[in-house]
Amino acid sequence: MQWFVLVLGSLATFRLSHLITKERGPLAIFERFRNALPGGRGSAREWVNCIWCFSLTASALVCFVLWAGGLRLDWTYWILHWLSFSSISLLVNKACK
């Protein structure tokens, strides 16, 4: 069961990261969201445009959804899932290029 959670969580993290950072979305909503953020070095726009940066946030969201859905994790396993979802989603992103 844990492998299933790892694979699905990683794929969900990849999809969410790719959706927000690279795709336009319906009615260009994600593109408008990215362009509406303030720019500059270390800004929110730079964070949302970088899949390496945003995958950490996306994996935290996926971990939260899993926790809210009933997956009971203590803090050590939560941190391990958070980092592994992000790293595996980045490997999937590299493999898809």
N, C-alpha and C positions, 0 to 999 in steps of 0.2 A: 504494500500500500504506500510506503514512503517513496518508492521510486516513481509511482504514478503521480504523487503530489509534486515531486521534484520536476518531472517532465512537464506536467501541465502548468505549474507555476512559472517555470522558465519560459514556456511558449507564450503564456499570458503576458509576462513581463516584456518579452520581445515585441509582441503585437502592440501593446500599449505604448512602448517607447518609440517604435517605428511610426505609429499613427501620429503621435504628438510632434515628433521632431522632423519627420520627412514628408508626410503626406498633406495634401490640401484639405481633404475631407469634404463632406457634403456642403455645398454652398461656400466652399473655401473657408470654413469656420476655423480650422486649425491654423491655416496660413494667416488669417486675420488676427487670431489670438497671438501668434508669434510676433507679428508685426506691430501689434498694439503695445507690447511690452517695451519698457525703456531699454535703450541699447548702451553699449560701452563695455569696457573690459570688466569682467566679473559681474555682469548684470544678469537680470532675469532672462533677457532675450538670449544671451549667450548660453545660459543653462538649459533653456528649452530647445535651442537649436542643436545641442550636442547630445547625441544618443549615448555617449559614454557617461555623461553627467546625469542625464535624465533617467537612465536605467536604474540608478540607485533609488530615485524617488518612486519610479514605477514598481520596483520590486518591494519597496516598503508598503505601497498601496495594495499589492497582491497579497503580501503577508497579513496585512490588516483584514482584508476581505476573507482570507482563509480562517483567521482567528475568529472573526465575527460569525463565520459559517459553522463554527464548532470544532475546528482543529485546535486542540489544546497544546500550546507550546510554552515551555518556560523561556526565560530570556536568552539563555545560551543557544537553544535551538532556533529561536526566532532570529537571532543575529546570523546564525549559520544559514538559515533559509534565505534571509534577506540578501546576503552576499552571494550565495550560490545562484539564486534566481538571476541576479544581475550579471554575474560572470558567464553563466551559460547562455543567457540571451545575447550577450555580446559576441560569444563564439558563434551563435546562429547567425548574427548579423554579418560577421566576417565570412562565414561560409556561403551566405547568399549573394555576396558581391561578386 
